[in-house]
Amino acid sequence: MRSKGNIAMSIRRVAVFHNSAAVGSAWCCAEGILTTLAAAGYEVVNCGNPHHTAVPVEVLRKVDLILLGAPEWYDQVLGARYGSAWQQLQAPKIAWYAESAYRDDRTFDFRRCKALADLHYYPAIQDAEEFGGTWLPFAADTTIFRPLPIAKRYETAFLGTIYPKRAEYIRQIGFPIDIMPPVHASHPVESFHRLAQAYNATRVFVNMPAYSRLLVTKVTEVMACGTMLVQPALDHPSGVRNMEQFVNGKHLVYYDQNRPQELAELLEYYRHHPVERDAIAAAGLAEVGRAHTMKHLVERLVADANWFLEKREAAAVTHLFAGSREASAALLGNL
């Protein structure tokens, strides 16, 4: 984390644009940012999803920082709405993406977002390198995703969208995995609380292969509930390094998604070795608490915004000083 320098308290009012949260989307890139900032004492302006809300530019002129959660889902709307006025805003702008640029089912053109922000953060390390930003993996909102006093109803389970790729994979495993019923509520926050309850209700959560080439939000959220996670190893070469943030066999267990029988053997092993299973669950929980919470993430973003302000101020002073020296030299030359 960069030092906040001498202007650590300069950011007070933060505007947050975000994709709308729903079960299956990244809570941490949406309302999770709002609640974490508010809990840390910042005054938060909820700008919502630009597809549905239009915040006057006058409001944005009065904030100290602008955060864009999952901008790849609304960047064109944002650009069309504010035009040149966006570039004239004085607050530093930070973009934190919610997808990998290249997925099995589609591609996001992250270059479209470059002009929208001063600092860019990507949950996939390969995107940080390709698009010139910082790698910042997903984090868990531990006010929601945490151990709860809930009875274990499932030995081995999965909860999530069963699209064709996953349905076929589950068929190939040949091991009894409970598919937990979807969780829904009228309010997004309640939906995620129910999701945390579901994660708490299983001893081993089996994550299924996904389209994205990164560790999805479900990874830290399940681990934050104190549940052992069995996670597919990323098989595309570009995404492999994303797995290095957790230690295989210590914080979670990775499996080769190209070998369904290996997954069945792993699940059978941990069913009969509860001490090892529980030790992995406890280590995963501890690691998320150590370095992968929304509090850690927000502190990082605000610290970097302060660093950016400090650098911009220093550059302005240098430019002003250089201009003064040139003016003085010109004056002396005319004497």
C-alpha positions in Angstrom: 0.0 0.0 0.0 1.2 3.5 -0.8 1.7 6.0 2.0 -1.1 8.5 2.5 1.6 11.1 3.1 0.7 14.4 4.8 -2.8 14.6 3.3 -4.2 11.4 4.8 -7.5 13.1 5.8 -8.0 15.0 2.6 -10.5 12.6 1.2 -13.8 12.8 3.0 -16.6 12.7 0.5 -16.6 9.8 -2.0 -18.9 9.3 -5.0 -19.5 5.7 -6.0 -20.8 4.6 -9.4 -21.5 0.8 -9.5 -23.2 -2.0 -11.2 -26.4 -3.1 -9.6 -25.8 -6.0 -7.2 -27.7 -9.2 -7.5 -26.9 -12.8 -6.5 -24.5 -14.0 -9.1 -22.8 -10.6 -9.5 -19.9 -9.0 -7.6 -21.3 -7.5 -4.4 -17.8 -6.1 -3.6 -17.9 -4.1 -6.8 -21.4 -2.7 -6.1 -23.1 -1.9 -2.8 -20.3 -3.5 -0.9 -18.1 -0.5 -1.6 -20.8 1.9 -0.3 -21.3 0.1 3.0 -17.6 -0.4 3.6 -16.8 3.3 3.0 -19.7 4.4 5.2 -18.5 2.1 8.0 -15.1 3.7 7.7 -16.5 7.1 8.3 -16.6 8.6 4.8 -19.5 10.6 3.5 -20.7 8.5 0.6 -22.6 9.7 -2.5 -24.4 6.7 -4.0 -24.4 7.4 -7.7 -25.9 4.0 -8.5 -25.9 2.4 -11.9 -25.6 5.0 -14.7 -28.1 2.9 -16.8 -30.7 3.7 -14.2 -29.7 6.9 -12.4 -28.3 10.3 -13.6 -26.3 12.2 -10.9 -25.9 15.9 -11.8 -22.3 16.9 -12.6 -22.7 19.7 -9.9 -22.8 17.0 -7.3 -19.6 15.4 -8.6 -17.8 18.7 -8.4 -18.2 18.6 -4.6 -16.6 15.2 -3.9 -13.0 14.3 -3.1 -12.9 11.0 -4.8 -14.9 9.2 -7.5 -14.9 5.4 -7.5 -16.2 3.3 -10.5 -17.2 -0.2 -9.5 -17.4 -2.5 -12.6 -17.2 0.3 -15.1 -17.0 -2.1 -18.0 -20.8 -2.5 -17.7 -21.7 1.2 -18.1 -18.6 3.1 -19.4 -20.3 4.2 -22.6 -23.4 5.5 -20.8 -21.1 7.4 -18.4 -19.1 9.0 -21.2 -22.1 10.0 -23.2 -23.8 11.6 -20.2 -21.0 13.8 -18.9 -18.9 14.3 -22.0 -16.0 16.8 -21.5 -17.3 17.8 -18.1 -16.1 14.5 -16.8 -12.5 15.3 -17.6 -12.8 18.7 -15.9 -13.8 17.2 -12.5 -11.0 17.8 -10.0 -11.6 14.7 -7.9 -9.3 11.7 -8.7 -11.2 8.9 -10.4 -10.6 5.2 -9.7 -11.9 2.3 -11.8 -12.1 -1.2 -10.3 -13.2 -3.8 -12.8 -15.4 -6.8 -12.1 -14.5 -9.1 -15.0 -11.5 -10.5 -16.8 -11.2 -8.9 -20.2 -11.2 -12.3 -22.0 -13.8 -14.8 -21.0 -14.8 -18.1 -22.6 -18.1 -16.6 -23.7 -17.2 -12.9 -24.5 -14.6 -10.2 -24.5 -14.6 -6.8 -22.7 -12.8 -3.9 -24.4 -11.2 -2.4 -21.3 -9.4 0.2 -23.4 -12.8 2.0 -23.7 -12.6 2.8 -20.0 -9.1 4.3 -19.9 -10.2 7.9 -20.3 -12.7 7.6 -17.5 -10.3 7.2 -14.6 -6.8 8.2 -13.4 -6.1 4.9 -11.7 -7.2 1.4 -12.9 -7.5 -1.8 -10.8 -8.1 -5.2 -12.3 -9.1 -8.4 -10.5 -7.2 -10.5 -13.1 -3.4 -10.0 -13.0 -3.1 -10.6 -16.8 -5.4 -7.6 -17.4 -3.4 -5.3 -15.1 -0.3 -6.1 -17.2 -2.0 -5.8 -20.6 -3.9 -2.6 -19.9 -1.4 -0.8 -17.6 -3.1 -0.9 -14.2 -2.8 -2.5 -10.8 -3.8 -6.1 -9.8 -6.4 -5.9 -7.1 -8.2 -9.2 -6.6 -11.8 -9.5 -5.2 -12.4 -9.2 -1.5 -15.1 -10.4 0.9 -17.5 -8.1 2.8 -17.0 -9.7 6.2 -19.9 -7.9 7.7 -22.0 -10.3 5.6 -19.8 -13.2 4.7 -18.6 -14.6 8.1 -19.0 -17.7 10.2 -22.6 -18.0 11.5 -24.2 -20.4 14.1 -25.9 -22.4 11.4 -26.3 -26.2 11.3 -24.5 -28.0 8.5 -27.2 -29.3 6.2 -24.9 -30.3 3.3 -21.7 -32.4 3.2 -20.7 -31.3 -0.3 -22.6 -28.6 -2.2 -22.7 -25.9 -4.9 -24.8 -22.8 -5.3 -24.8 -20.8 -8.5 -26.0 -20.5 -12.0 -26.2 -23.9 -13.7 -25.4 -22.9 -17.3 -24.7 -25.7 -19.9 -20.9 -25.8 -19.2 -21.5 -26.5 -15.5 -24.5 -28.8 -16.0 -22.3 -31.1 -18.2 -19.4 -30.9 -15.8 -21.6 -32.0 -12.8 -22.9 -34.9 -14.9 -19.3 -36.0 -15.6 -18.1 -35.9 -11.9 -20.2 -38.8 -10.9 -20.1 -37.8 -7.2 -23.2 -36.7 -5.1 -23.0 -32.9 -5.0 -26.0 -31.1 -3.6 -27.2 -28.2 -5.7 -28.5 -25.7 -3.2 -31.7 -23.8 -4.2 -31.2 -20.2 -5.4 -31.5 -17.5 -2.8 -33.6 -14.5 -3.6 -35.0 -11.6 -1.6 -36.7 -8.3 -2.4 -33.6 -6.3 -1.3 -30.1 -7.0 -2.6 -28.5 -6.9 0.9 -30.9 -9.5 2.2 -30.1 -11.7 -0.8 -26.4 -11.7 0.1 -27.1 -12.4 3.7 -29.0 -15.5 2.6 -26.1 -16.4 0.4 -23.8 -16.3 3.4 -26.2 -18.5 5.3 -26.1 -21.1 2.5 -22.3 -21.1 2.4 -22.3 -21.6 6.2 -24.7 -24.6 5.8 -22.2 -26.8 3.9 -19.0 -28.5 5.0 -17.4 -28.4 1.6 -18.3 -26.0 -1.1 -17.5 -27.1 -4.6 -17.0 -24.2 -7.0 -17.6 -25.1 -10.6 -15.7 -24.0 -13.8 -16.6 -20.5 -14.8 -16.3 -18.4 -18.0 -14.0 -15.8 -16.4 -10.2 -16.2 -16.2 -9.8 -15.1 -12.6 -10.8 -16.2 -9.1 -14.4 -15.1 -8.9 -15.9 -13.3 -5.8 -17.4 -16.6 -4.6 -13.8 -17.7 -3.6 -13.2 -15.2 -0.8 -16.9 -15.1 0.2 -17.1 -18.9 0.8 -13.7 -18.9 2.7 -14.8 -15.9 4.8 -17.7 -18.1 6.0 -15.3 -20.6 7.4 -16.3 -23.3 4.9 -13.8 -25.4 3.0 -13.6 -24.5 -0.6 -12.7 -26.8 -3.5 -12.0 -24.6 -6.4 -11.3 -25.4 -10.1 -7.8 -24.5 -11.1 -7.7 -21.9 -13.9 -6.8 -23.7 -17.0 -6.2 -20.8 -19.4 -2.4 -20.0 -19.4 -3.1 -16.2 -19.0 -5.0 -16.7 -15.8 -2.9 -19.2 -13.9 -1.0 -16.7 -11.8 -4.3 -15.5 -10.2 -4.3 -18.6 -8.1 -1.1 -17.6 -6.3 -2.9 -15.5 -3.8 -4.0 -18.7 -2.0 -1.9 -21.8 -1.2 -3.3 -25.0 -2.5 -3.9 -27.6 0.2 -3.6 -24.9 2.9 -6.2 -22.2 2.3 -8.3 -24.1 -0.2 -8.0 -27.0 -2.6 -7.6 -26.6 -6.3 -8.7 -29.3 -8.7 -8.0 -30.0 -12.4 -11.3 -29.2 -14.1 -10.2 -31.3 -17.1 -10.2 -34.4 -14.8 -13.7 -34.8 -13.2 -12.6 -38.1 -11.7 -9.9 -36.3 -9.7 -12.5 -34.0 -8.2 -14.6 -37.0 -7.2 -11.6 -38.5 -5.5 -10.8 -35.3 -3.6 -14.4 -35.0 -2.3 -14.4 -38.6 -1.2 -11.1 -38.1 0.6 -12.2 -35.0 2.6 -15.5 -36.6 3.4 -13.5 -39.1 5.4 -10.8 -36.8 6.8 -12.7 -34.1 8.7 -9.7 -32.9 10.7 -7.8 -32.0 7.5 -11.0 -30.5 6.0 -11.7 -28.3 9.0 -8.0 -27.2 9.2 -8.2 -26.0 5.5 -11.4 -24.2 6.2 -9.9 -22.4 9.3 -6.8 -21.4 7.4 -8.8 -20.0 4.5 -10.9 -18.0 6.9 -7.8 -16.6 8.6 -6.2 -15.7 5.3 -9.3 -13.8 4.1 -9.4 -11.9 7.4 -5.7 -11.1 7.1 -5.6 -9.7 3.6 -8.8 -10.1 1.5 -11.6 -8.1 3.1 -13.4 -5.1 1.7 -11.9 -3.0 4.5 -8.4 -3.8 3.2 -9.5 -3.1 -0.3 -11.1 0.3 0.4 -8.1 1.3 2.5 -5.9 0.6 -0.5 -8.0 2.5 -2.9 -8.3 5.6 -0.7 -4.6 5.5 0.1 -3.7 5.4 -3.6 -6.1 8.2 -4.3 -4.3 10.3 -1.6 -1.0 9.3 -3.2 -2.3 10.4 -6.6 -3.4 13.8 -5.1 0.0 14.2 -3.5 1.8 13.6 -6.7 -0.5 15.9 -8.7 0.0 18.6 -6.2 3.8 18.2 -6.2 3.8 18.3 -10.0 1.7 21.5 -10.0 4.1 23.1 -7.6 7.1 22.1 -9.7 5.4 23.5 -12.8 4.6 26.7 -11.0 8.1 27.0 -9.7 9.6 26.3 -13.2 7.3 29.0 -14.6 8.4 31.5 -12.0 12.1 30.8 -12.8 11.5 31.3 -16.5 9.6 34.5 -15.8 12.5 35.7 -13.6 15.1 34.8 -16.2 13.1 36.7 -18.8 12.9 39.7 -16.6 16.6 39.7 -15.8 17.3 39.4 -19.5 15.4 42.6 -20.2 17.3 44.6 -17.5 
